Amino acid sequence: MRHLSRSILLTGAVTTGVLGLSLPAGAVGAPVAGLLADQPADAGPELLFLPNIDDDAGVCRDRARTLVEKAADREAANDDALYEKREQLEQEPDQEKAEAEWAELVRSHRWAQNETDRALAACNDAADDVVNGHADEADLARLRTRAWPGAAASARGRLTVPVRDADRIRLFIHRPGGSAPYGWEVVGPRTRLTAEELRHGVEIGVEGRDVVRDAAVWNGRTSVTLTVTANGASASAALTLRQAPVLTQLNTAPVREVLRARTDESDTYTQAFVGELDAALPAGGVQGPSSALDTQGDAWAQDIFEPAYTAVPGPDGRPHGMRVLITSVNDDRRVAARTAFTELAGPDVAAVHITHVPDVNEKSGYDSMGNLETVPPSPGNPHGRVVIGGDGSAPGATGPAPEMLTFLRAQGVQDPISLDTSWLTVGHVDEFVQFLPVPGSRLGWRAVVADPRAGLALLRDVRKKGHGGDLLHGGLPELEWPYDTRVDQRSVDAFLADTQFIGTNDRAAERIDADLALLKAKAGLTDAEIVRVPALFTARSLDYRMLETEIAGMEDGPEKEARQKELAGMRDAVAEIPGTVNGLVLNGGRYVAPKPYGPVLNGKDVFAEAITKAFRGIGHQVTYVDDLISSHISEGEIHCATNTLRDVFGPSNRWWRRR
């Protein structure tokens, strides 16, 4: 039984049910109703309880794998039918009507495709009305009824919750020696506390049946009422409860495990990347190699789910709870995200599916979870704030998913900040900002930010030193087709003479400045917390290459000229130099960054030298890992290709404490 470290006592008024007369609370024979909560004083007046959605019973993972396997053919057929219908609608004379029909088809299609995801999420400890072992027992919040030694033999007690919350929480009464597993009997409409239980007090367990999803529907607060009757009189007491929120983990927390996508043994480039990555982990305090997840061929482990947690005060006051993996609502990540259920969910690990109704015009990439990061704690934001990228104020643009924003806001702890990432081709915040622990500093952390101006300054310095004719990407290995066409092998002079390249970086710098201004205003960030590292962006993305190929096959004429003008006007950015901020934060001041492949002077990469110096200034040591072919040319980097499980149950994670 959990240690009763504090008692909240609420004693109800005493009334008679027959005569309607009031009796003093201390009158002989008057019923006594009181509820006492078991939690530390610093947790506040509301009893905190967990959404009990992990799988301590260990029954869901095999079921999840079966569900996913059975879904494959059905979902593929659904996709084929949708594409066929799209082709039919494109032939309709009334295209306005056809587009409206298409929008509705997309929404119904997504609902059908997410049938399996809803089924996966429905399997957890709270899905049944039994306590599934001692670990599940530990996840119950505890309260007790106040002992009433003088209870008459006819005395009875009843526990109720508001009708509107009946499907949100579940109560158990502890009756050791009974037939219920581990002595925990579910409380139903007919459950009554006996006179003997009222005399000695009885222990009650509480579990939440789901996470808080929309504060306008339910904000996580409810109550339990005890009504005691005896000798024609009754008394009642109510105790307020609050369900623990879901909080995203912080990069400043110690890493326990690094995750990545399972690799094909024939993919020598990715195998080499994994080898270098794993070699860097021990120095960063991570025991064992990275763990491979079956993502069904999706390389971007960062994008499929966001690791989070939920916790309440444990027996010793430390956080007790479970990890919560928030799966992406991006349909492109749907199949890969199911690894959260098939390989990770289990004891003390839960996974959450958030239903998203898509807009046909939305940029679904905003809903990949590499686009969700968390600013560490700062004054006024004791638990940090989520940052999530999107279209900002761009006219007519959509994203990220409103359901995800509603979910994040509903937690009431890390109010999300929406940044403008529309200037990026991929559109993820992890492409330009990263947060690192810096013990002893004002806030205990720094924001590492991509700096295109500094990147251009490095190139101009290389030219000034007489090396403008050197390749921008120095030290490249021998590249086979098609990789040799994916790396821009022009000279420094050629890049500096390219107005599109310069314009892309100038625009990126302006947009980064605007996002930093927002972080300063809303998250407590100051110039003292910003570490700028040189970066270079390009408009020559995969989209650029596709349009370029299309133009090459067109006949001369106005249409081709219009497409050429469109190509020349492209400014949305992807990393030209593999992006430093898109790296991996380890423990003990270690950081894993992609090898930049910048210009080489006197045998040294000028970008690596500048990056190393910037990190050294905040006490961090950089290890460079080559992700050029494994990730970079596909518009991702090390952070995109990995995920982490961090220590989320240390003393600093007591979110209920007012700081």
N, C-alpha and C positions, 0 to 999 in steps of 0.2 A: 504494500500500500504506500502511496506517496506520502511524504512527510507533510503534516499539516503545519505549515509555517505561518499561516495567518488565517484568521477566521473573520468572515463577513457575516454578521448576524442580522437577520431581518425577522422580526416577530410581527405577525399579523394582528389586526384588530379582532376582538372576540365578540361574536354575536350569537344570539339564539335563533334557531330556525323555526321554533314553534310560537313563542310569544313575541318575537321581534324586540326583545329587551336586550340592552347592552350589559355585559358583565365586565367588571374590572379584570385586567389581564392577570392579576395575581389571585383572583378568587379561587377558592377550593373547588377542584373539579373542572375548572374552566379549561378548554382545549388550548394547547400550546403549539404554535406553528412557527418554526424557525429554520432557516437555511444558512449553512456555513460553507463558504468557498475555500478550497485548498489551493492557495497560491501566495507568492511573496507579496509583501506590502507594496513594493515598487511597481507591481503590475496593475495597480489601479483598482477601482471599485467594481469593475465588471469582470466576471469569470471568463477567462480566455479559453477557447477550445479550438481544436484542430479540425480542418476539413479532412476526414479520415479516408483519403483516397489512394493510399499506397496499397500494396498487396502483401501484407505479412503472411497471409495464408499460402502464398506461392502457387496460386491456381490459375493465374491470368496469362502468364507468358506463353505456355503451350497453346492455350486457347487463342491467343492473339496471332500466333504463327499460322494456325489453321485458318483463321478468318482471313488473314492477308493472302494466303495461298489460294483460297477459294475465290477471292475477289478479283484476281488478276484477269481471268478470261472475261468475266462480266464487265469489268471496267473498260477493258480494251474494246469490247463490242459497243459499249456506250459511246466511247470516243469515235469509233468508226461511224456510228449512226449520226453523231453530231456533225462531223465533217461532211457527210453526205447531205445532210439537211442544209448545211451552209451553202454548198454548191447549188442546191435547188433554189434557195432563196436569192442567190445572186442573179438568177435568171428571171425573177419576178419583175413585171413591169412597174409595180408600185413599190419602189425601193424604201420609201419612208415606212410603209406598213411592214415590209420585209425586215427592216432593221429593228423595229419594235418587237416583232415576233422572235427575231434572233436574240435580242436581249433577254426575253423571257425564257427562251430555250437554254441559254447559258446559265441562268439562275437555277432552273430545274435540273439541269445536267449536274451542276456542282452539288446540289443537294443529294442527288442519287449517288454520285461518286463518293461523297463523304459518309455514306451509310455505314461502311466498315469502320471509319474513324469514330463514329458515334458509338458503335458496338464495342470497339476497343476501350474507349474511355469509360464505358458503363461497367466494366469489370474492375472492382476494387473492394477493399474491406468494408466500405460503407454500403455496398450493394446488397448485403444481407443483414439480417437482424440478430446475428450472433457475434460473439467475441472470438476472433480467430487466433487464439494463442496468446502467450504472455507478451509478445511484442505488440500485438494489437491492443491488448489490455493497457499497455503503457501509453497508448495514444489517446486514451480517454481522459478528458478533463474530469476533476473530481469535486463533488460537493457532498455535504452531509445534512441530514435533518437534525435539528436540535433535539437532544434527548429530553423526553418528558417522563420522568420516573413515575409520576402519579397517574399515568394513562389508565383509564378504566378498561375493563375487558372488552367493552363494546366500541372502544375508540378505533377509528380507521383514518387512514390518510390517502390522499390522492395527488398525483403529480400531473400537471398539465403544461402545455406550451400553447402559445397563441395559434389559433386555427390556421392563420395564413402561413405559419412557419412549420406546420406539421411535416411537410416533405423536405425540410431543410436541415433539421436536427433529429437525432434519435437519443432517447434516454434508456439507460440500463440501471437496474437495481441489483445491488450485490447481495446475493443470497447463497452464501457458501453451503455446500452440501446439497444444493438443489440439483435438478436435472439439467439446467442450462450449462453450456460449456463454461468452465472456469468460474462457475457460480454467478455469472452475469446474465440476468433475465431481462429481456427487452420489456420496456414499459409500454403497455397498450391501454386502450380505453377502459378495460375492465380491471386493470392492475390496482390493487389496494395495499397500502401498508398496514400491517397488522398492529395490534396493540403492543405486542412484544417488541416489534421493530421501532415503534414510536417511543417506547420506554427507553431504549438504549441508543437510539439514533441509527440511521441506516445510510450506507454509502451509495451515492448515485454517480454514474458515469455518463458523460456527454460526448457525442461525436457529431461533427458536421458531415453532411452527405454530399456536398459539392463545394467548390470554391465560390467566392463571391464573383459574379460576372458583370452585374450592372447595378450600380448603387441606386438607380431610380426604381429598380424592381425590389432589391433587397440589399441593405448596406452591411449585413453581417451581424446586426444586433437583434437580440431576441430576449426572451425571459423564460424562467421556469417558476411555476407557482405551486406551492404546497398548500393543500386545504385539508385541515384536520377537523373531524367531527366526533362529538361525544356527548351523550346525554342531551340530545336535542340542540346543542350549540355547535358553532363552527368558528374556526379561526383560519386565517390564511396569511401566507408570506410569499413574496416574489423576489427573485434574484435575477438581476440583469446579466446577460451574457454577450460576449463579442467573439465572433469567429476570427481567428488569426488571418491576416492578409497574406498574400503571396508576394514575396520580395525577390527581385532579381539579385543574383550574386554580384559581388564587386571584384574588379581586377586587382584590388589591393589586398584581397584575401589570399591566403596560401593555396597553391595548386596541389591537389591530391592526385589527379589523374588527367592525362591528355588523351583526347579522343580524335580519331580520324576515320576516313572512309576506308573500307577494305580495298586493297589494291589487287590488280591483275598481275600475276607473277611474270607475265610476258612484257609488262610495261616497265622497261628498264629505267626510264626517266623517273617515274614515280617511285619505283623501288629505291633508287639512289636518293631521292628526296627523303623518304622515310628513314633510310639509314642515317643520313646526316641529322635529321630531326631527333631521332632516338639517341644519337651520340651526344646531343646537346642537353638532354634532360637531366642526367645525374648531377651535373654542376649546378643546375637550377633547382636542386632539392626534390626532384621527382623520382620516386623509386619505380623501377621497371620501365619497359618501353611503352610507347603509345599504344592505346587499345583500338583495335580495328572494329568498326561497325559495318554491318551489312546494310548499306544505303541504296542497294539496287542500282549501283552504277553512278550515283550522284556523288561528285567529288567534294562538294562543299559542306563539310560537317558542321561548320559554324551556322549555316543558313537553315538547318532543318529544325532546330529547337533552341530555345534560350533557357539555360539552367537557372532555376530559381529555388526558393525554399519557403516553407511555412513553419513557424515554431511558436511554442508557448513555454512558460517557465517549467523546467524539469524539477526533479526531486531536490537538486542542490541549487536551484535558481538559475542554472545554465539553460540555454535554449534546448528544448527537446522538440523534435518534429520530423520532417521529411523533406527530401528534395522534391521539387516540382518542375518537371520539364515542360515548358510551354511550347507546343509544337506550332510550326509555321502554318499560316492560313493561305500561303501562296500555293496555288494548285500545282505549279511546277515542282514543288517540294513535297507534295502530298505523300507519294509512295515512299520516298526516302525518310520522311519524318516518322513513319510508322516504326522505325527502329527503336524509338523511345518506348514503345509498348512491347515489341517483340524481343528486345535485348537488354533494356535497362530498367524498366519498371519492375518493381518487386518489393521486398521488405525495405521500408524507409525511403523508397523512391516511387514517386507518382508521376503520371503524365496527364496533360490536360489538352483536350481538343476544343478549339474555339470555332464555332460555326460562322462562316463568312458568306454573305450574299454578295456575289461579285457584280461589279459594274463592267460592261463590255469595253469601256474606254479607260479602265484603270491601268496603271503601271504595276503589274503584280510583283515585280522585283522589290518594291518597297516593303513587301510583306515577308521577305526572307529575313532571318533573324540576325544576320550580320549587320542589318540596318537598325538594330536595337542595342544600345550600350547604356551604361549607367555611370553617371558622374558620382564619384565618391562623396562622403559627407562633407558639408561645409556649413558655416553659420546660417541658421534658418532652414537648413535641409539636413537634419541629423541622420537620415538614412540614405542620403543621396537622392538623385533624381534621374529617372529614365530619360534618355534622348533617343528620338526616333526620327528618321529622315522621311521626306516626302516632297510634295510639290510647292510647299510654301504658299505664296499667293498667286501662283501662275494661273492665268485665266482658263477656266474650263478643265483644269487638270484634276485628277483624282489620286488618292492614296496618301498615307497607308490605309489599311482596312479600318473602318470606323469601329467595328466590333473589337478589334485589338486595342484601340485607344480607349474604348469604353471599359474594357477589362482592366487595363493598367490603371486608369483613373479610379476605378471602383475599389482598388486596394487601399486607397486613402493615405498612402505612406510615401510613395516615390513619384509624385505627380509628374507625368511625362511632359517633356519639352519637345515641340516639333521643330526640327531644323529643315532648312531648304537644301535638299540634295539633288534637285532637278538639274543642276549643272553637270552632274556626273552621268555617264552612260549607264552604269550599273545602278547608281543612286543609293549607295550605302554609307552610313556615317563612319564605318570602320576604314574607309578609304582615305580619311583625312584627319581623324582624331583618335587618340588612344590614351588611357589613363594608367599611370604607374605609381606604385607605392614609393614614397620617399620619406622614410622615418626621420623625425626630427625637424621636418619643415613645418611651415605655419599650419598647413592643413593635413600634412602627412602624405601628400600625393602631388603629382604633377600631371598636366595634360601635354602630351607630345602631339604636335600639330604639323602637318605637311606644309612646307613653305615654298611655293613655286618661285617667288621672287629670289630666294636664296639659291634655288636650283639654277635659274637663269644667270645669276651673278657668278656662279661657279663656272658655267660654260664661257662666259665672257672673259673670265680670268684665264681660262685655258687658252682662249684665242689670243689674249694679250701676251701670253708667254710664248707665243709662236707655234702653238700646237692645234690651230684651228682646222688643219687638214686631217687630224687624227679622227678615228671613229669615235662617235659619242659613246657607243657601247664597247669599251675596251675589254680585252681579255676574254672575248667570247670563245667558247669551245667550238669545234667544228660541228656545224648544224646540218642535219639532213633535211631533205624536202619532206613535209612542207614547212618545217620550223624555220628554215632559212628565210622564207618569205614573210614570216610572222614577226620577225625582229627587224626593226628599221635600222639598216646598216649604213646610214649616211654619216658624213663627217660633222664635226661640231660646227664648222662654218655653214654647212648646208642647213642644219637645224636653225641656226641663228638668223639665216636669211629667209626662213619660211614664215611668212606673215600669219599663216593659219596656226602654226605651232606657237608662235609668240602670243597671238591673240587668245588662244586656248588657255595658256598659263596666266596671262593677265586677268582673264575672266575668272579663272579658278581662284586666284589670289583675292580678288574682290569678294567673291562669294564666301570664301573661308573667313575673311574679315567680318562679314555680316553675320555668319553663324557664331563666330567667337563673341561678337558684341551681344548676341542673344544669350549665350552661355554666361557671360559676365553679368548680365542683368538679372537672370533667372536662377542661376546655379551657384552664385558666390565665387565664380572664377575671376581671378585678377591677372594682370600681366605677370605677376611674380610666379604664378602657377603654370605659365605657358612656356614650353620648351619647343622652339621651332627647329625643324630639321629640313634640310634641302630636299626638294621633290621636283619632279618634272611630269607634266601631263601631256597627253596628245589627243587630238580628235580622231586619229586613225584607229578607231575601234573596229570590232568585228562588223558592226553595222556599216562603217565606212568602207571596209573591204568588200562587203556584199554589194553596196551601191556602186563601187568602183568597177567590180566585175560586170554588173548589169550594164553600166554605161559602155564598157568595152565591146559589148555585143550589140549595141544599138547602131542604127543607121544615122548618118549625119542629118541634122534638121532641128527644128525648134524644140521638139521633145527632148532630144539628147542635150541640147544646150541648157534647157531648164534643169535637167538632172545634174549636169556639170556644175551649174550655179549652186544647186542644193549641196553638192559635195563640197564645194569651196567654202560654203557658209557654215559648215558643221563646226561646232565649238564644244559640244558636250565632251567631257573629259574621262579618260582612263589613264592609268599610270604608264608613263613611258619608261622611266627608271623604276624598277620593281619597288613598290611602295613600302617605305620603312615603317610607317605607323600601322600598317596592316601586318603586324607581327604578333609574337606570342610572349606574354608577360609570365615569367617564371618566378621562383622564390630567390631570396637572398641577393637581390639586385642584379639578376640575370635576365637578359632580353634576347629573344631569337628573332632576327630580322632577315628578310630576303637579301641575298647578295645583290648589290645594286648594279653591277656591271656599268660603271661610269667611266669617263675618260681616264686613261692611265698615264700618269706623269712620274718619271723616275721610278718606275716599277710599282707605283702605288695608285690605287683607285681614289680619285679626289673626292668622290661622294662618300665612300666608305670612311675615309679619313675624317671628313666633316661630321658625319653621323656619329662615329665613335667618340669624337670630341664632345659633341652635344650631350650624349648619354653619360659620358664620364663626368660631366659637370653636375649631374644629379646622383652620382654614385652608382651608376649602372654600367655593367659590362655587356657588350653586344657580341653575340655569336652569329655569324652570317651563314645562312643555309641557302643552297642553290635551289630556287623554285622556278627558274626561268621557263622550263618546258612543262614541268608538272602542273604549274598553277598560273604563272604570270601571263603567258600568251593566251590563256583562256579568260583573262580579265579578273583574276583573283590572286591572292597571295597566301602567306602562311596562316594568318588569322582566319581567312576564309576556309582554308582546308583543314582546320583543326577546331576543336572545342575543348572546354576544360570543365572539370568538376572541382570546385574549390571548397575550402573549409568554411562552411556556413553556420556552424553550431558553436563557435567560440563565444566568450563573454561579450565581445563587442557587438554581437548580433542580437542583443536583447532589445528589439525594436520597441517594446512596450515601455521602456524607460524614457522619461523626459530628460533631454540633455540641455 
